[in-house]
Amino acid sequence: MQKKLPKIYLFVEDFNPSDLNNLNKNISIILRNYKKKIDESTILSLKNYCRRNKRKFYLTIDIKMAIKHQLNGVYIPSFIKTNNFNFFSKPKKFSIIGSAHNKAEIKAKENQGCNLIFLAPTFKVSKKNNYLDVIKFNLLTLDNKSKFIALGGINETNISKLKLLNCDGFSGISWIKKNGLKEFRPFLNSLNSNN
């Protein structure tokens, strides 16, 4: 029996087809822009693109808009603390996913209805001094009902460490966009054969 390949997520700030055309179809898209409000036409354009290309598409924070446009789900960042995401009447296959940095934030995301949590930063990133690495990441994932995604600092020098993490996949921004699946296809193939 083959091992299931990891889930892969790419964060984008806008809809730019040229950035997405070279990516493998298995990469899901999360639209997130903290600098400006995302207009509805961008959401619709990206939704149509993702549907045509059989990609999953998640919108950050705005659960009403994500439900209205029948997206795959909504992404809740770690700094959002409210618990009102469970009160919405959601479609059957609609997912609430979110990010966390520590045990308290993992609990908060579970209370918000997240069943997939992005733990960050998994590896060293330039804008933060602290990061989890393998042992802290795995300790944080113990005794939780959620599944986890590695987020932050993933690149060609540490991607092999993902095999040591208790995670269902990984996420990023620049490295995935720059390389598509080209650089980490051998890693994915080795994950698939190590069973």
N, C-alpha and C positions, 0 to 999 in steps of 0.2 A: 504494500500500500504506500502510495506517495504521500509525503508530508505536504500539507497545504502551504502554498507560498504566502509570504507575509503581506499584510496590507500596507500600501504606500500612499501617503498624502502629501500634496503640495499646496502651500499657502501662496495665494496670489493677491495683489492689491487692486488689480484691474483686469479687464478682459483684453488680452493680447494674443490673438490666435497664433502668431508666429512663435510665441514662447511655448505654446502647448502642442503644436503640430508634431514635433519630434518626440514627444513623450509616449511611452508605452500606454496602451489603453487601460492597464490595471491601476494606474495612478489616479486617485481621487483628488478632486479640487476643493479647496476651502477658500472662499472669497472673504478676505479680511483686510480692512483698511481703517486704521485708527486716525489717519490724518484728515480724511474728508468723508462726508456722507456718501454712501454708494447709491447711485440713482437706479431707479427701477428698470430703466432700459438696459443698463449694464447687466443686471441680474437676469433679465430675460434673454439677452444675447448669449450670456455664458450658459444658461440653462439649455437653450436650444443647441448650442455647440456640444455640450456634454451629452445630451440625449442622442444626437447624431453619431457621436463617437463612443457611445456606450460607457460613459464615465459617470461616477457618482459625484454629486455636487452638493456642498454644504455652504450655508450662509452664516456669517458670524453674528451672534447676539439676537438678531431680529427674527424671532420664532414666528410671529404673525406673517411676515413676508415670506418666510420659507414654506410655511403651510399653504399660504395663498397661492404660491406658484408651484406647489407640488414638488419641492426639492426633496433630496434624499434625507435631509436633516438640517440641524442647526449646531453650530460650534459655540460653546460658552467658554470664554477665556477665564483664567484663574482669578482675575480681579472682580469678576461679577459674582456677588455674594447672595443675591436674592434667590428664593426658592419657588418662584411662581411659574417655572417652566412645566411643572407637572399638571398644572390646572388647565392647560389648553387641550382641546379635543384634537388629537393628532391622528393622521392617517396610520394605518396598520404598520406599514414598513418605514415610518418616519423615525429617524434616530436622533438622539441628543448626545453629542459628544463634547468633551471639554478638556481643559488643561489644568494641571496642578504641579506644585513644586514640593509639597510636603504632605505629611499624613493628614493634617487638619484640612487642607485643600482637597485631598482625595475624598474625604468624608463629605465635604461640602458639595463636591461634584456628584457624588452618589445620591445625596439628598435632592439635588436638582434633577435627578433622573438620568444622569449619564451612565451609559453602560460601556463606554469606551473612553479611556482617559489618557491624554497625552502627558507624559511625565517629562519635565524639562528643568534645566538643561541636562540632558543625558551625559554629554561630553563637554569639554572645555569650549567656550565661545568667547569671542573678543570683548563683548559688552558686560560679561559677568565674571566675578572672581570665583564664585562657588559653582560646582557642578556635581552631579550624582556619581557618575561612573558605575561600574558593574555591581559592586557590593551594595551600595546605598540604594541603587535602583531596585535590585531584587528584594532587599529588605522592605522597601516601601510597598511592594506589590504583594507581600504575604498577607494572607487572611482577608482579602478583599474580594467582593463578588464581581467587580469590574474586570474588564480586559484592558491591557495597557499598550500604548504606542510610545516608542522612544522618539524624543524630539530635542533637537539642538546639538550642534557640533559634530554631526555625522559627516564624515568625509572618507576619502580613499584610504587614509591611514588607520582609521579605527572601525571601519564598517564590519570587519570580521568579528569584532567584539559583540555585535548584535546577537550572534549565536549563543552568547553566554547570558543574555538578558531574558527575563521572564516577560516577553512582550509578543504581541501579535503582529507587529510591523513597526514602521518608522515613518518619520515625517521631516520635512525640511523646506527650505526656500531656495537658496542660491545653488547649492550643490546639485540638487535634483534637476533644477531648471537648466543648469549648465550642461549636465551630462545625460539627461534622460535616464534610460536604463543601461546605457552602453557600459559605463564604468562598473556598475554593480551586478550586471547579469551573471558573471561567474559565481559571485556570492550567492545569488538566488538559486542558481543551479546546484551549488553545493548543499544549500539548505534542503533542497528538494530530494537530494540523493542520500542524505545522512539519516536514513530511517531504516 
